[in-house]
Amino acid sequence: MRRETGKVPVCKDPNIIYIDGRLECRNIKSGRYLSYQPPGGGWNNQRVAFENAVVMAKLLNRTLIVHPLAPHQEILKLKKRRKIAAGYEIYNMLPKDKLLALSNVIDLRRLSKLIPVKEFTSSHNEFHKVHSKLKWKTVCHNGLFGTWVDIVPKRKEKEKWEIIEEYMLSLPSSGEIPLYRRICLKDEEDFGSNASTRRPLWGILEELSDRTEDLIYFSEGSLYNRKFIFFNGETVLNAHRWIAQFVRFAPDITNRVMAVLEKLGHPYNAVHIRRTDHPSSFRIRQDFWLRQLQIRSALNLTKTLYIATDERNRTWFRPFRDAGYNLYFADDFAEQLRLTTIPTTMVQDVLGLCEQLICAHADHFVGSYYSTFTMYIKRLRRQLSRNRGMLIDAYSSIIWAGSRQMGR
């Protein structure tokens, strides 16, 4: 082992590991690790799988092996060229030079104060080769067929089983599951097409806590799961705290955003308007966002309005100017965002990360309710406001069994 002594140690990518805020080099031949196949889709899909892996690694007391971010534009190009669904297979088609190391996005030193973190920076196919000599436990459960719980209730705990059965009724039928989410086919075979068949239930601690293999590996993008049901309220609070306190943007992202905020100044309002690539977006007009801003008396606070959007036609935003707002877009902060320093294939992803944080710091915010991009902004805003107590609306995949989010 080689410890960090003021300088970043020189070591091969597979040997980089973060422990308690330090970067170390270790020749990994065996141990207790947990990792995952990143899903297809953009940053927010990949983030969900990553954050679920953080919680799993902490609960199971394992070192987490993290994977690079696949730029959304590269995934869309492959999807169009190959005419296939944007599932995990597309992620695996990307070579190292098309991927962005996660340490460029997430502060892994900070995360390592919660759990040891090993960063893998190459392709996923290479990941399998490098770790082939470890003993693997491969896990694949589809959260649209069944559900994960922290602990499977005893049969006599009827109230808990009623909660589970009610939640299972909200899951889609086999035929309703989109193509890119048709993973872990053994689950589908076990469930079958019979709607009366009891859906599977998987207990994290029962299934995984006593595994002796070197590596627990969640395959086929199966950690892209938006709801894990936990009955232990303290564990839920801990999971939400772990994510809020230790999963933060990398310093480079934060520095870019702070430069924007210094120029923009407080107070300011912000909106996220997703327009060009979502089926729900085209039927929603400007009045939706203007009405929500009016409800918040945003114009009485300030005329400054930052707009995070994929809509390139600036004339579409004329009603916002007519309403009295001074509009600002990412283009107005080119010097602060410094996007020219980023590889062109990754510009949109880094910009998206920056805009989420810009919107999170706004005094008033209105998003696109159908967008996971907006959902993450809302969670960041809640974290910044430092609300305490049980996070009923935590915008997290770790759901307390008593939460009203259960039925959503």
C-alpha positions in Angstrom: 0.0 0.0 0.0 1.2 3.5 -0.8 -0.2 6.4 1.2 -0.8 9.9 0.0 1.9 12.4 1.2 0.9 15.8 0.1 0.9 14.8 -3.6 -1.5 12.5 -5.4 0.2 9.1 -5.6 1.0 7.7 -9.0 -0.7 4.4 -9.5 -2.7 2.5 -12.1 -6.4 3.3 -12.3 -7.6 0.0 -10.9 -5.6 0.6 -7.8 -7.0 4.0 -6.9 -9.0 4.0 -3.7 -10.3 6.8 -1.4 -10.4 6.1 2.3 -11.6 8.7 4.9 -10.8 11.6 2.6 -7.4 10.3 1.5 -6.3 8.9 -1.9 -4.4 5.6 -1.6 -3.0 3.0 -3.9 -3.7 -0.6 -3.2 -3.2 -3.7 -5.4 -6.7 -5.2 -5.1 -6.7 -8.9 -5.2 -9.5 -9.8 -2.8 -11.7 -8.0 -0.3 -15.3 -6.9 0.3 -16.5 -4.8 -2.6 -19.8 -3.8 -4.1 -20.4 -2.5 -7.6 -23.0 -2.1 -10.3 -23.8 -2.0 -14.0 -24.7 1.7 -14.8 -28.0 2.0 -16.6 -28.6 3.7 -19.9 -30.0 7.2 -20.1 -28.7 10.5 -18.9 -26.9 11.6 -15.7 -30.1 11.5 -13.5 -30.7 7.8 -14.3 -27.0 7.0 -13.7 -27.1 9.0 -10.5 -30.0 7.0 -9.1 -28.1 3.8 -9.6 -25.0 5.3 -8.1 -26.8 6.7 -5.0 -28.5 3.3 -4.4 -25.1 1.7 -4.6 -23.8 4.1 -1.9 -26.6 3.1 0.5 -26.2 -0.6 -0.3 -22.4 -0.4 0.3 -22.9 1.4 3.6 -25.6 -1.1 4.8 -23.4 -4.1 3.8 -20.1 -2.6 5.1 -18.4 -2.9 1.7 -16.0 -0.8 -0.4 -17.9 0.8 -3.3 -16.5 0.6 -6.8 -17.9 3.5 -8.9 -18.0 3.9 -12.6 -17.6 6.8 -15.0 -20.5 8.9 -16.3 -21.7 8.2 -19.9 -22.6 11.5 -21.7 -26.2 11.6 -22.6 -25.5 12.8 -26.2 -23.3 9.8 -26.8 -26.0 7.4 -25.6 -28.6 9.1 -27.8 -26.2 8.8 -30.8 -25.7 5.1 -30.3 -29.4 4.6 -29.7 -30.3 6.2 -33.0 -27.5 4.6 -34.9 -28.1 1.1 -33.6 -31.9 1.5 -33.4 -32.1 -0.1 -30.0 -33.5 0.9 -26.6 -31.4 3.1 -24.3 -30.7 0.3 -21.9 -27.5 -0.7 -20.1 -26.1 -2.3 -23.3 -25.5 1.1 -24.8 -23.4 2.2 -21.8 -21.3 -0.9 -22.4 -20.6 0.1 -26.0 -18.8 3.3 -24.9 -15.0 3.3 -24.9 -12.9 5.0 -22.1 -12.4 8.2 -24.2 -16.2 8.7 -24.4 -16.7 8.5 -20.6 -16.3 11.1 -17.9 -14.6 9.9 -14.7 -17.0 10.1 -11.8 -14.4 12.1 -9.7 -15.0 14.9 -12.2 -18.7 15.0 -11.2 -18.8 13.8 -7.5 -16.5 14.7 -4.7 -15.2 11.2 -4.0 -12.9 12.3 -1.2 -15.9 13.5 0.7 -17.8 10.3 -0.1 -14.9 8.3 1.3 -15.6 9.7 4.7 -18.7 7.6 4.7 -17.5 4.5 2.9 -14.2 3.5 1.1 -14.5 4.2 -2.6 -12.6 2.7 -5.5 -12.9 4.6 -8.7 -12.9 2.8 -12.0 -12.3 5.1 -15.0 -12.3 2.8 -18.0 -15.1 1.0 -20.0 -17.4 -1.4 -18.4 -16.1 -4.3 -20.5 -12.7 -3.5 -19.1 -14.1 -3.5 -15.6 -15.2 -7.1 -16.0 -11.7 -8.1 -17.3 -9.8 -6.3 -14.5 -11.9 -7.8 -11.7 -12.3 -11.3 -13.3 -10.1 -13.0 -10.6 -12.3 -11.9 -7.8 -15.1 -14.1 -6.5 -18.4 -12.5 -7.7 -22.0 -12.6 -6.4 -24.1 -11.3 -9.2 -27.5 -9.8 -8.2 -30.2 -9.0 -10.7 -33.7 -7.9 -9.6 -36.1 -5.7 -11.6 -37.8 -3.1 -9.4 -40.7 -3.0 -11.8 -41.5 -6.7 -11.2 -41.1 -6.7 -7.5 -39.5 -4.7 -4.7 -36.5 -4.5 -2.4 -37.1 -4.0 1.4 -34.6 -3.5 4.1 -35.9 -6.6 6.0 -38.6 -9.0 4.9 -41.4 -8.8 7.5 -42.4 -11.9 9.5 -45.6 -13.5 8.5 -47.4 -12.3 11.7 -46.6 -8.7 10.8 -49.8 -8.3 8.8 -49.8 -4.5 8.6 -46.4 -4.5 6.9 -47.5 -7.1 4.4 -50.6 -5.0 3.7 -48.3 -2.1 2.9 -46.2 -4.3 0.6 -49.2 -5.8 -1.2 -50.7 -2.3 -1.7 -47.5 -1.1 -3.2 -47.2 -4.1 -5.5 -50.6 -3.2 -7.0 -49.1 0.1 -8.2 -46.4 -1.7 -10.3 -46.9 -2.1 -14.0 -48.0 -5.3 -15.6 -45.4 -7.3 -17.5 -46.6 -5.9 -20.9 -46.5 -2.3 -19.7 -42.7 -2.3 -18.9 -40.7 -0.3 -21.5 -38.2 -2.2 -23.5 -35.1 -0.6 -22.0 -36.3 -1.7 -18.5 -36.9 -5.3 -19.5 -34.0 -6.7 -17.5 -33.4 -9.5 -15.1 -35.6 -11.8 -17.1 -35.6 -14.6 -14.5 -37.8 -12.2 -12.4 -40.1 -11.9 -15.4 -40.2 -15.7 -15.8 -40.9 -16.2 -12.1 -43.7 -13.6 -12.2 -45.1 -14.7 -15.5 -48.1 -13.0 -17.2 -50.6 -14.1 -14.5 -51.6 -10.9 -12.7 -52.7 -13.0 -9.7 -49.1 -14.4 -9.2 -47.5 -12.9 -6.1 -44.7 -10.5 -7.0 -41.2 -11.2 -5.7 -39.9 -9.5 -2.5 -36.2 -9.2 -1.8 -34.7 -8.4 1.5 -31.3 -6.5 1.4 -30.0 -7.9 4.7 -31.5 -11.4 4.2 -30.1 -11.9 0.7 -26.8 -10.0 0.9 -25.5 -9.4 4.4 -23.8 -12.8 4.9 -22.3 -13.1 1.4 -18.7 -14.1 1.5 -17.8 -13.3 -2.1 -15.2 -10.6 -2.8 -17.6 -8.6 -5.0 -21.4 -8.1 -4.9 -22.3 -6.9 -8.4 -25.7 -5.6 -9.4 -26.0 -6.5 -13.1 -28.0 -5.2 -16.1 -28.6 -1.7 -14.6 -30.8 -3.1 -11.9 -29.8 -0.5 -9.3 -31.7 2.0 -11.4 -34.6 1.6 -9.1 -36.7 4.5 -7.8 -38.2 2.8 -4.8 -36.7 0.7 -2.0 -39.2 0.3 0.8 -37.6 0.5 4.3 -39.6 -0.2 7.4 -37.0 1.0 9.8 -37.5 4.8 10.1 -34.0 5.3 11.6 -32.4 3.6 8.6 -34.3 5.8 6.2 -33.2 8.9 8.1 -29.6 7.6 8.0 -29.8 6.8 4.2 -31.1 10.3 3.5 -28.4 11.9 5.6 -25.7 9.8 4.0 -26.7 11.0 0.5 -27.3 14.7 1.6 -24.1 15.0 3.6 -21.6 12.9 1.6 -22.8 12.9 -2.1 -21.8 16.3 -3.3 -20.7 17.8 -6.6 -16.9 17.8 -7.3 -15.1 21.0 -6.5 -14.6 21.8 -10.2 -18.4 21.9 -10.7 -19.0 23.9 -7.6 -16.4 26.5 -8.5 -18.0 27.0 -11.9 -21.4 27.5 -10.3 -20.1 29.9 -7.6 -18.6 32.1 -10.3 -22.0 32.2 -12.0 -23.8 33.1 -8.8 -21.3 35.9 -8.1 -22.1 37.5 -11.4 -25.8 36.8 -11.3 -26.2 38.0 -7.7 -28.9 37.4 -5.2 -31.9 37.4 -5.1 -32.8 35.6 -8.3 -35.5 33.3 -9.6 -35.0 30.2 -11.7 -37.0 27.9 -13.9 -36.2 24.6 -15.6 -38.1 24.2 -18.9 -37.7 20.9 -20.6 -39.0 21.3 -24.2 -37.5 19.2 -27.0 -37.1 15.6 -26.0 -40.0 14.7 -23.6 -43.5 13.6 -24.7 -45.2 15.7 -22.0 -43.4 18.9 -22.9 -45.1 20.0 -26.1 -48.6 20.4 -24.7 -47.4 22.8 -21.9 -47.3 26.5 -22.7 -45.4 29.4 -21.1 -48.4 30.2 -18.9 -47.7 27.2 -16.8 -44.3 28.5 -15.5 -45.5 32.1 -15.4 -48.5 31.2 -13.3 -46.3 29.3 -10.8 -43.9 32.2 -10.6 -46.9 34.5 -9.9 -48.2 32.2 -7.1 -44.8 32.6 -5.5 -44.8 36.4 -6.0 -41.4 35.9 -7.6 -41.6 39.2 -9.6 -42.1 41.1 -6.4 -38.8 39.8 -5.1 -36.7 40.3 -8.2 -36.9 40.6 -12.0 -33.9 38.4 -12.4 -34.9 35.0 -13.9 -32.4 32.3 -14.8 -33.7 29.8 -17.3 -32.3 26.3 -17.6 -33.6 24.8 -20.8 -33.0 22.7 -23.8 -35.1 25.1 -26.0 -32.8 26.9 -28.4 -35.4 29.2 -29.9 -35.1 32.2 -27.6 -38.3 33.8 -29.1 -40.3 31.1 -27.3 -39.4 33.0 -24.0 -40.8 36.3 -25.1 -43.9 36.0 -22.8 -41.4 35.9 -19.8 -39.9 39.2 -20.9 -43.4 40.7 -21.5 -44.3 39.7 -17.9 -41.4 41.9 -16.7 -38.5 39.5 -16.1 -34.9 40.0 -17.1 -33.9 36.7 -18.6 -30.5 35.0 -18.2 -29.3 31.8 -19.9 -26.2 29.7 -19.7 -24.8 31.5 -22.8 -24.7 34.7 -20.7 -22.1 33.1 -18.3 -19.7 31.5 -20.8 -16.7 33.0 -19.0 -17.8 31.7 -15.6 -18.8 28.2 -16.8 -15.6 27.7 -18.9 -17.3 25.0 -21.0 -14.6 25.3 -23.7 -12.2 23.5 -21.3 -14.4 20.4 -21.4 -14.4 17.7 -24.2 -17.2 18.5 -26.6 -18.9 15.2 -26.1 -19.3 16.0 -22.4 -20.2 19.7 -22.5 -24.0 19.2 -22.2 -23.7 16.9 -19.3 -21.4 19.2 -17.3 -23.6 22.2 -18.2 -26.6 20.2 -16.9 -24.9 19.5 -13.6 -24.0 23.2 -13.2 -27.5 24.3 -14.0 -29.0 22.0 -11.5 -26.9 23.6 -8.8 -27.7 27.1 -10.1 -31.4 26.4 -9.9 -31.0 24.8 -6.4 -29.6 28.1 -5.1 -32.4 30.3 -6.5 -34.7 32.1 -4.2 -37.8 30.8 -6.1 -37.8 27.9 -8.5 -40.3 26.4 -10.9 -39.5 23.2 -12.7 -40.9 20.8 -15.2 -42.9 18.4 -13.1 -42.4 15.5 -15.6 -38.6 15.7 -15.5 -36.1 13.9 -13.3 -33.8 16.8 -13.9 -36.3 19.0 -12.0 -36.8 16.3 -9.3 -33.1 16.4 -8.5 -33.1 20.2 -8.3 -35.9 20.0 -5.8 -34.0 17.5 -3.7 -30.9 19.8 -3.7 -33.0 22.7 -2.6 -34.4 20.7 0.2 -30.9 19.7 1.3 -29.7 23.3 1.1 -32.6 24.4 3.3 -31.4 21.9 5.9 -34.9 20.6 6.8 -34.8 18.2 9.7 -36.8 15.1 10.7 -38.2 12.3 8.7 -37.8 13.3 5.0 -41.3 12.4 3.8 -40.7 14.1 0.4 -37.0 13.5 0.2 -36.9 12.9 -3.6 -34.9 9.8 -2.8 -35.3 6.2 -3.9 -35.1 5.1 -0.2 -38.8 5.3 0.9 -40.1 5.0 4.4 -43.0 2.5 4.5 -45.2 5.1 6.2 -44.6 7.8 3.6 -47.3 9.1 1.2 -44.7 8.7 -1.5 -45.5 5.0 -1.4 -48.4 5.3 -3.8 -46.7 7.7 -6.2 
